């Protein structure tokens, strides 16, 4: 038997750099509860990247739970460098950041993905396509956001962009020496 749990959420969409400041105190704590925890998704990296490049219109989507707790962040922007289209991308997308993704509390991952798909459906006229580049192959976002977007009526396709070689490190220097 499966028990379905319903969680009501609240969405905040930030379209200016004030969004970074509004989420600063909670961003990295959420990242550490997320299966997509990498240095490239820290508040510091995302903010510095945005300040350095800001190639479009910021769209940070924050998903909060019933008690106001931060459950997810989609650090995105609408790329306006090509006049013919408006591509919604992850901050750091294309050749600058090794791993981009969405931050979502592991226990509420599917709720966050479904909420993001709903927000994108509501705002579909503001972008021509979504391109989340540089997601790790093991990222749960690949299948779960794709599923949520398919259910929201989008057409999705996952394309291998490039291969990023990885050497997993031991947790401590002593473990490294023992290996």
C-alpha positions in Angstrom: 0.0 0.0 0.0 1.2 3.5 -0.8 0.2 6.5 1.2 0.0 9.7 -0.8 1.0 12.8 1.2 -0.2 16.2 0.0 2.0 19.2 0.8 0.9 22.7 0.0 3.6 24.9 -1.3 4.2 28.6 -1.9 6.3 29.9 -4.8 8.4 33.0 -4.9 9.9 34.1 -8.2 12.7 36.6 -8.0 13.5 38.6 -11.2 16.3 40.7 -9.7 19.5 40.3 -7.7 17.5 41.0 -4.6 16.5 37.3 -4.8 20.0 36.3 -4.0 19.9 38.4 -0.8 16.5 37.1 0.1 17.6 33.5 0.0 21.2 34.0 1.2 20.6 32.7 4.8 18.8 29.5 3.6 20.5 28.7 0.3 23.5 26.6 1.3 21.5 24.8 4.1 19.0 23.7 1.4 21.9 22.7 -0.9 23.3 20.3 1.8 19.8 18.6 2.0 19.8 18.2 -1.7 21.1 15.3 -3.8 22.6 17.9 -6.1 25.0 19.3 -3.6 28.1 20.6 -5.5 30.3 23.7 -5.0 28.8 25.1 -8.2 25.4 25.4 -6.7 26.5 27.3 -3.5 25.0 30.7 -3.0 28.6 32.1 -3.3 29.3 30.5 -6.7 25.8 31.3 -8.2 25.9 34.9 -7.0 29.4 35.6 -8.2 28.7 34.0 -11.6 25.6 36.1 -12.0 27.5 39.3 -11.1 30.2 38.4 -13.6 28.1 37.5 -16.6 24.4 38.4 -16.1 23.5 37.5 -19.7 19.8 38.0 -19.4 16.8 38.3 -17.1 17.1 36.6 -13.7 14.4 34.1 -12.7 15.1 32.4 -9.4 12.2 30.2 -8.4 12.0 29.4 -4.7 9.5 26.7 -3.4 8.5 26.8 0.2 6.6 24.3 2.3 3.5 24.8 4.5 5.6 26.3 7.4 7.7 28.6 5.1 10.6 26.2 5.0 12.7 26.4 1.8 12.2 23.2 -0.2 13.7 24.1 -3.5 15.5 26.7 -5.6 15.7 26.8 -9.4 18.5 29.3 -10.1 17.6 30.2 -13.6 17.7 33.1 -16.1 16.3 33.9 -19.5 19.2 34.2 -21.9 18.7 37.2 -24.1 22.0 37.1 -26.0 20.4 35.6 -29.1 17.7 37.9 -30.4 15.8 35.1 -32.1 15.0 33.2 -28.9 14.7 33.4 -25.1 16.3 30.3 -23.6 15.7 29.6 -20.0 19.0 28.3 -18.5 20.5 27.4 -15.2 22.9 30.0 -13.8 26.4 29.0 -14.8 25.1 27.3 -18.0 27.5 26.7 -20.9 31.2 26.2 -20.4 31.7 28.1 -17.1 30.3 25.8 -14.5 31.0 22.1 -14.4 27.7 21.1 -12.8 24.5 23.0 -12.8 21.2 21.8 -11.4 18.2 22.5 -9.2 18.4 22.5 -5.5 15.7 20.5 -3.8 15.2 19.0 -0.4 15.7 15.2 -0.9 12.5 14.4 1.0 10.4 16.8 -1.2 12.2 16.4 -4.5 9.2 15.3 -6.6 7.0 18.0 -5.1 9.6 20.6 -6.0 9.9 19.2 -9.6 6.1 19.3 -10.1 5.9 22.8 -8.7 8.6 24.0 -11.0 6.8 22.4 -14.0 3.6 24.2 -13.0 5.5 27.6 -12.7 7.1 27.0 -16.1 3.7 26.2 -17.6 2.3 29.5 -16.2 5.2 31.5 -17.6 5.7 29.6 -20.9 5.2 32.8 -22.9 8.4 34.3 -21.4 10.8 31.8 -22.9 11.1 29.7 -26.1 12.8 26.7 -24.5 14.4 25.4 -21.4 18.1 24.3 -21.6 19.5 22.9 -18.3 23.1 22.2 -19.3 25.8 20.6 -17.3 23.6 18.3 -15.2 25.5 15.3 -13.8 24.4 12.0 -15.3 23.4 10.8 -11.8 21.3 13.9 -11.2 17.7 13.0 -10.1 16.6 16.2 -11.9 17.1 14.6 -15.3 14.3 12.0 -15.0 12.1 13.6 -12.4 11.9 17.1 -13.9 11.5 15.6 -17.3 8.5 13.6 -16.0 7.0 16.6 -14.3 7.4 18.7 -17.5 5.9 15.9 -19.6 2.9 15.8 -17.3 2.6 19.6 -17.6 2.3 19.4 -21.4 5.9 20.2 -22.4 7.9 18.2 -25.0 11.2 17.2 -23.5 14.4 15.7 -24.7 17.6 14.8 -22.9 20.7 15.2 -24.9 24.2 14.2 -23.8 26.2 17.4 -24.0 29.7 16.3 -23.2 31.5 13.9 -20.8 33.1 15.3 -17.7 35.7 12.9 -16.3 35.4 12.5 -12.5 37.8 11.0 -10.0 36.0 10.5 -6.6 38.2 11.6 -3.7 38.4 9.9 -0.3 36.8 11.8 2.6 40.1 12.4 4.4 43.7 12.6 3.4 44.5 9.6 5.6 42.0 7.5 3.6 43.6 8.7 0.4 47.0 7.6 1.7 45.6 4.2 2.6 44.2 3.7 -0.9 
